[in-house]
Amino acid sequence: MKPYVVLDVETTGLNPAKHMLLEVTLLKVVDGKITNRYDAIRHAPQVVGDTQAILWHARNGLLEACADEETALSLDMIADGVQGFLRSNWGPDPVVVASKNGWKLDLPFLTVDLEIPFDTWHHRVLDPAPKLMTPDDDELPSLAECARRVGINPRDDHRSATGALLLHEVIERAWK
């Protein structure tokens, strides 16, 4: 498999026009191994969004991390970090992005919140769900279901690093 980047974000909801990007993780994968990583938490002392998402992030410590002005970053700093990660790892070449729900959620949040036009840097989106669908499925399986179908017991703490690492593992098993 060609090198790819795994992308996962955590947000306060599903609509980039109304909800907030809180955390982003990018993993560069070459020959099945993670060779570089970028993680960032947005500085956001006040968050708005879906009540359920806010409760998840309150329980997992992400909201507390977002309020920490020592370690959390501005959206401009995160945008620079994401673009720097992509440039330093791929240069001008388009990249294959691995992302569960990438077209619907992750990439639009990068476009709206970070003002990164994803259509200028991605080549295609790699999603394991279509590959792991069965005839009994009415819709694409979730990442947790994809993980179970390749023999992984999924753990979801609603943090981008956990999601990105799980997605990497699912892709590597699904495409072997």
N, C-alpha and C positions, 0 to 999 in steps of 0.2 A: 504494500500500500504506500502511496506517496505521502510525504509529510503533510500534516494538517494541524490546525489550531482548534482546540476545544474552547468553547465559549460558554460561560454560564453567568447569569446575572440574578440578583435578588432585588425585588421591587416591592412597592406597597400596593400593587394591584396589577391588572392586566392591560390597562390602557395608558400608553405613554403620554397622551395628551392630558390626563388627569392625575396620574400616579407618579411616584418618584423612583428613580434608580437609586439603590442604596449600596450595592456591592457588585463588583465585577471580578471575574477570574478568567484568565487566558492561559492555556497550556500549549506549548509547542511540542508536537509528537513526531519523532523521527524513528523509523524502524520499530514502532511499538513502544518506544521509551519516551518519557517526558524529558526533554532536554532544556527547556526554559519555561519560566512561569512569571505571570504578572497578577498580583492581587491588589485591589484597592477598595477602600471603604469611603463612602461619601460623607463629608462633614454636613450633617443635617440635624441641628439640635431640636428642630420641630419637624415632624413628618405628617403628611396627609395621605390618605388613601383608604383602601378597603380594610374594614375592621378586622377581618380574619387574618389578613397578611400582617397587619400591625401587631396583632396578638402573637403570631408566630415569632416575629422578629423581636418582640419584647422578651419572650421566653428564651430565645436562643442567644441573647446578648447582643444582637446586631444593633438594636436601637441605642443601647448604651455606648457601643463602639462608634456609632455615627455622631454622638454628642461630644466625643473626645476631640477637642481642638488640637491636641498634641499629635495625634496619629491619623485622624480622618482627613481626607483631601477635598479640595474644591472640585467642582465639575470640570473646570478648565484644566486643573492638574491631572485629573483622571483621563480626560480626553488626550492630553499630551502623552501620558503614560501608555495608553492603548495604542495610539498612533506610533509612538516610539518603539513599542514592542513589535508591532507589525513591520515597521521599516527595518529594524535591526535584525529581524529574523527572516524576512522575505524580500526586502528591497522593493522594487517596483512590481514584482511578479504578483499576479492574483493568487489568493490563498484559498484552500478548501477549508471551510468552517464546519466543525462538528458542533451541532447544537440541537438539543431536543426542543421543539417548538421555536426554532430560530427565526423562521420567517414571520411568525405571528407575534413573538414576544421579544426575544433577546436583541435581534438586529434592529427592530424599530426603536427600542429604548436607546441604543447607541446613536441612532440617527436623531432622535428628538432631544434627549437630555445632553448628549455629548457633542451633538452637531457633527457626527462622523457619517458621511454618506456611504453606507456599507456597500452600495453597488459599485463603488470605485475601487474597493480592495478585495472583495470576495470573488471567488471563481464559481463555487457552488456550495450548497449546504449539504452536509453529510448527516443524515438522521437515521439511526438504526431502526426506528419503528416500522417503516414500510418493509424492510428486510425480514423483520420478526413477526409480521402479521400472520395470522392463521385464517383459514376459511370461516371460522366461527366468530371472528372479530367484526363488529359493526363499525368500529372506528379504530384509529391508530392507537396502539397500546402506549400507556404512560412509560416514563423512564423506569419507574419501579417495576412495572410488569416486564419491560424489556430485560431488565437485570435478572429477574426471576427466570425468564425463558433461556438465559445463557448460563444459569447455575450460580447466580450471585444473590446473596441475601441483602437486599438494599437497605441502606440507612439514610434517612432524609432528615437532616436537622435544619433545612431551609437556609443553608449557607452556600454561597456560590462555589467555594473550594470543594466542598463535599460533592455537590452536583457535578462539577467538572471532572473530578477524579472518578466518580461512578460512571459518567458517560464515556470517558476514555476506556475504562475497563470493559464496558459493554461493547463498544466498537471493536476493540481488539479481539474479543471472543466471538463476536458475530461474524467478523470477516476472516476468521481462520479457517 
